[in-house]
């Protein structure tokens, strides 16, 4: 029974965290125009 209560508390905490992040919204600012490197440079 204690495990069920602990699982319910954990799920409630996770749900509250998701709601809080959703309410705050995405951070301001812009993304970098430079693309990330996806290939390994050639060895000399």
Long-range contacts (C-beta under 8 A, 24 or more apart in sequence): none
